[in-house]
Amino acid sequence: MIDRRTLAFFVLSSVFFGGTFVAAKAGLEYFPPLLFVAIRFDVAALVMLGYVALTVSGDDLRPETRGDVVGILATGGLVIGLANALLFVGQQYATSAVGAIVFSLNPILTPVFAAVLLSDERLSRRGAVGMGLGLLGVALVVSPDPAALLGGDAFGRAILFAGAICAALGAVLIRRAGSTATLSSTVRIAWGLPIAAALCHGFAYSTGESMASISWTTDALLALGYVSIVAGVLAYIAYFGLLEATEATTANLIFYVVPVVSTLGGWAILDEAVATSAVVGFLTIFAGFAVIGSDSVDIDLRSRLPGLTINGPVHEEGSSVTEEPCGYRSD
């Protein structure tokens, strides 16, 4: 069963990341996309480095193992840096609905990498059904135009898909490196954010984006403040805490909830309409979570009630029972 700490990380990650799309939509009116991401991580890096300097001892800040190095590079280079750079650029060439659909493929992509890189994480049939329901729910929430999905600029969709791949691969690499890593997730983020900022500044410079093109208004500063502090620091603390608390594929189910939060945020803050199909989509997503979560219910009952048959053979008391993580089966 999912404990309260894991659930709290899941909810906070979903809400904080979901608000990013609302803030980004407002901020892109004042910032070029790559500079927006780069400055976002400049601010986030300064805040995070100041925080760890005050709360973490010097010995706990130093990477000591190969797992620490891999975790830092995967965090800064893939999950934070490349994924966000590709997301912001890709949204220039595709509608927000198409972007939400493509980026919500993250939970589908994660088990692919997990199956190759993590020997103890496999997607069960029930997990696959639950994820399918979740993806269908996302499609209903964002109410995509079929013509937009099938036509339009394939380049933009390819960029968004590459961003989803980076986020999924990075999450699995972090999970894999965890067995030998010594750094806390907070310290790993503190190392990763400057890497992400430098990477995005390099991209911005190479594409000719200029600071002179930024319009420093109150709305621009509010948007930057949200994506930097809330989505750039607090959201990643919650997300990487979630990765440490549960399996990579389960953690990345937040990408099903993010479009829901974005839709509600757009309705509440930007006066965007919520279609009836979106309400149906919310219910479909919750149904997908219920299917996936029922795996852990069955496992918990099997472990507590020897001899009980639940979707499998009867286990006599004292016999070996293999516990499967939520939505997975172990080899």
C-alpha positions in Angstrom: 0.0 0.0 0.0 1.2 3.6 -0.7 2.2 5.3 2.6 1.3 8.9 3.5 4.8 10.2 2.7 4.7 8.8 -0.8 1.2 10.1 -1.4 2.2 13.5 -0.2 5.2 13.6 -2.6 2.9 12.4 -5.4 0.3 15.1 -4.8 2.8 18.0 -4.3 4.7 17.0 -7.5 1.5 16.8 -9.5 0.2 20.2 -8.3 3.5 22.1 -8.5 4.4 20.7 -12.0 0.8 21.2 -13.2 1.0 24.9 -12.3 4.1 25.2 -14.5 2.1 25.0 -17.7 -0.2 27.9 -16.6 2.8 30.0 -15.5 4.8 29.1 -18.7 1.9 30.1 -20.9 1.9 33.5 -19.3 5.7 33.8 -19.2 6.3 32.9 -22.8 4.7 36.2 -23.8 7.7 38.0 -22.2 10.6 35.6 -22.5 12.1 33.6 -25.4 11.7 29.9 -24.5 15.2 28.7 -23.9 16.2 31.8 -22.0 13.1 31.5 -19.9 14.1 27.9 -18.9 17.7 29.0 -18.4 16.9 31.9 -16.1 14.4 29.8 -14.3 17.1 27.3 -13.4 19.6 30.2 -12.5 17.2 31.4 -9.9 16.3 27.9 -8.7 20.0 26.9 -8.4 20.8 29.9 -6.3 17.9 29.2 -3.9 18.7 25.5 -3.7 22.4 26.0 -3.2 21.7 28.5 -0.4 19.3 26.1 1.2 21.7 23.1 1.2 24.6 25.4 2.4 22.6 26.2 5.5 21.1 22.8 6.2 23.6 20.2 4.9 27.1 19.5 6.2 30.1 19.7 3.9 30.7 15.9 4.0 27.2 15.2 2.8 27.5 17.6 -0.2 30.4 15.7 -1.8 29.7 13.0 -4.4 31.5 9.8 -3.3 30.3 7.1 -5.6 29.7 6.4 -9.3 26.0 6.2 -8.4 26.2 9.8 -7.1 27.7 11.1 -10.3 25.2 9.2 -12.5 22.4 10.5 -10.4 23.6 14.1 -10.7 24.1 13.9 -14.4 20.7 12.2 -15.0 19.0 14.8 -12.8 20.6 17.9 -14.3 21.2 16.8 -17.8 18.0 14.7 -18.6 15.2 15.1 -16.1 15.6 18.9 -15.5 17.7 20.3 -18.3 16.9 18.6 -21.6 13.4 17.6 -20.8 12.4 21.2 -19.9 14.3 22.8 -22.8 12.6 20.4 -25.3 9.2 21.0 -23.7 9.4 24.8 -23.9 10.7 24.7 -27.5 8.3 22.1 -28.7 5.3 24.0 -27.4 6.1 26.7 -30.0 5.3 24.3 -32.8 2.3 22.5 -31.3 -0.9 23.3 -29.5 -0.9 22.9 -25.7 -3.3 19.9 -26.1 -0.9 18.1 -28.4 2.0 18.9 -26.0 0.1 17.5 -23.0 -0.7 14.3 -24.9 2.9 13.8 -26.1 4.5 14.6 -22.8 2.0 12.3 -21.0 3.5 9.4 -22.8 6.2 9.6 -20.0 4.5 6.9 -17.9 4.3 4.7 -20.9 8.0 5.2 -21.8 9.3 4.7 -18.3 8.5 0.9 -18.1 10.3 0.4 -21.4 13.6 1.8 -19.9 12.8 0.1 -16.6 12.5 -3.3 -18.2 15.9 -2.9 -19.7 17.8 -1.1 -16.9 16.0 -2.3 -13.7 15.8 -6.0 -13.1 13.2 -5.7 -10.3 10.7 -3.5 -12.1 8.3 -5.0 -14.7 4.9 -3.8 -15.9 2.1 -6.3 -15.1 -0.9 -6.8 -17.2 -3.1 -4.9 -14.7 -0.5 -2.1 -14.6 -0.7 -1.9 -18.4 -4.5 -1.7 -18.3 -4.4 1.1 -15.7 -1.8 3.1 -17.6 -3.9 2.7 -20.8 -6.9 4.1 -18.9 -4.8 7.0 -17.6 -3.6 7.9 -21.0 -7.1 7.8 -22.4 -8.2 10.1 -19.5 -5.4 12.6 -20.4 -6.6 12.6 -24.0 -10.2 13.4 -22.8 -9.0 16.1 -20.4 -7.0 18.1 -23.0 -9.7 17.4 -25.6 -7.3 17.3 -28.6 -8.4 18.0 -32.1 -7.8 14.8 -34.1 -6.7 16.9 -37.0 -4.0 18.5 -34.8 -2.7 15.2 -33.6 -2.6 13.6 -37.1 -1.5 16.7 -39.0 0.4 19.9 -38.3 4.1 20.2 -37.6 5.7 16.8 -37.0 8.9 18.6 -36.0 7.2 20.1 -32.9 5.7 16.8 -31.8 9.1 15.1 -32.3 10.7 17.7 -30.0 8.1 17.1 -27.3 8.4 13.3 -27.6 12.2 13.7 -27.2 11.6 15.6 -24.0 9.3 12.9 -22.7 12.0 10.3 -23.5 14.6 12.4 -21.6 12.4 12.6 -18.5 11.6 8.9 -18.5 15.2 7.7 -19.1 16.5 10.1 -16.5 14.0 8.9 -13.9 15.0 5.2 -14.5 18.8 6.0 -14.4 18.3 7.8 -11.1 16.5 4.8 -9.7 19.2 2.5 -11.0 22.0 4.6 -9.5 20.2 4.7 -6.1 21.7 1.4 -4.9 25.2 2.9 -4.8 24.3 6.6 -4.3 25.1 8.4 -1.0 23.7 11.8 -1.8 20.2 12.8 -0.7 17.7 13.8 -3.4 17.9 17.5 -2.2 21.7 17.6 -2.6 21.5 15.9 -6.0 19.0 18.6 -7.2 21.4 21.3 -5.9 24.1 19.8 -8.1 21.8 19.2 -11.0 20.2 22.6 -11.3 23.4 24.5 -12.2 24.1 21.8 -14.8 20.6 22.3 -16.2 21.0 26.1 -16.2 24.3 25.9 -18.0 22.9 23.5 -20.6 19.9 25.7 -21.3 22.1 28.9 -21.5 24.2 27.0 -24.1 21.1 26.2 -26.1 19.8 29.7 -25.9 23.2 31.2 -27.0 23.5 28.7 -29.9 20.0 29.6 -31.2 20.6 33.4 -30.9 18.2 34.2 -28.1 19.0 37.5 -26.5 18.3 39.1 -23.1 17.3 42.2 -24.9 14.2 40.5 -26.1 12.9 40.0 -22.6 10.1 42.3 -21.4 10.5 42.7 -17.6 6.9 43.3 -16.4 5.2 42.4 -13.2 3.4 39.5 -14.8 6.8 38.3 -16.2 8.4 38.3 -12.8 5.4 36.5 -11.3 5.6 33.8 -14.0 9.4 33.5 -13.5 9.0 33.3 -9.7 6.6 30.4 -10.0 8.5 28.3 -12.5 11.8 29.0 -10.6 10.8 28.6 -6.9 7.7 26.5 -6.9 8.2 24.4 -10.1 12.0 24.7 -10.1 12.8 23.9 -6.5 9.8 22.6 -4.5 8.4 20.5 -7.3 11.7 18.7 -7.9 12.3 18.1 -4.2 8.9 16.4 -4.1 9.4 14.5 -7.3 12.9 13.1 -6.5 11.6 12.3 -3.0 8.9 10.3 -4.7 11.5 8.5 -6.9 13.3 7.5 -3.7 10.1 6.3 -2.1 8.6 4.2 -4.9 9.3 2.6 -8.3 10.2 4.8 -11.3 7.1 3.9 -13.3 4.8 4.6 -10.4 6.5 7.9 -9.7 6.0 9.0 -13.3 2.3 8.5 -13.1 2.3 12.2 -12.0 2.5 13.0 -15.6 -1.1 11.8 -15.9 -2.2 14.1 -13.2 -0.3 17.2 -14.4 -2.7 17.9 -17.4 -5.6 17.7 -14.9 -4.0 20.3 -12.7 -3.1 22.4 -15.7 -6.7 22.3 -17.0 -8.1 23.3 -13.6 -5.4 26.0 -13.2 -6.2 27.4 -16.6 -9.9 27.5 -15.7 -9.4 29.1 -12.3 -6.6 31.6 -13.3 -6.9 32.2 -17.0 -10.6 31.8 -17.4 -10.2 28.9 -19.8 -13.3 26.7 -20.3 -13.4 23.1 -19.0 -15.2 20.8 -21.5 -17.5 18.0 -20.4 -15.0 15.6 -21.9 -12.4 16.9 -19.4 -14.6 15.9 -16.5 -15.0 12.4 -18.0 -11.3 12.4 -18.4 -10.7 13.1 -14.7 -12.9 10.1 -13.8 -11.1 7.9 -16.4 -7.7 8.8 -14.9 -8.9 8.0 -11.4 -10.2 4.7 -12.7 -6.7 4.0 -14.1 -5.1 4.7 -10.7 -7.6 2.4 -9.1 -6.7 -0.4 -11.4 -3.0 0.1 -10.8 -3.4 0.6 -7.1 -5.4 -2.6 -6.8 -2.2 -4.6 -7.4 -0.8 -3.3 -4.2 -4.0 -4.0 -2.3 -3.9 -7.6 -3.5 -0.2 -7.9 -2.5 -0.9 -6.5 0.9 -3.8 -8.9 1.5 -1.7 -11.9 0.3 1.1 -11.0 2.7 -1.3 -10.5 5.7 -3.7 -13.4 5.1 -1.8 -16.6 4.3 -3.8 -19.1 2.3 -6.0 -16.4 0.7 -6.4 -16.7 -3.1 -6.4 -13.4 -4.9 -5.8 -13.5 -8.6 -3.4 -16.4 -8.1 -2.8 -19.7 -6.4 -3.4 -20.3 -2.7 -0.2 -19.7 -0.6 -0.1 -21.9 2.5 1.2 -20.4 5.7 5.0 -20.5 5.8 5.3 -20.7 2.0 7.3 -18.2 0.0 5.2 -15.3 -1.3 6.8 -13.0 -3.9 5.7 -9.4 -3.4 5.3 -7.3 -6.6 5.6 -3.6 -6.6 2.5 -1.6 -7.7 1.9 -2.2 -11.3 4.9 -4.5 -11.8 6.0 -8.1 -11.6 9.5 -9.1 -10.5 11.7 -11.7 -12.2 
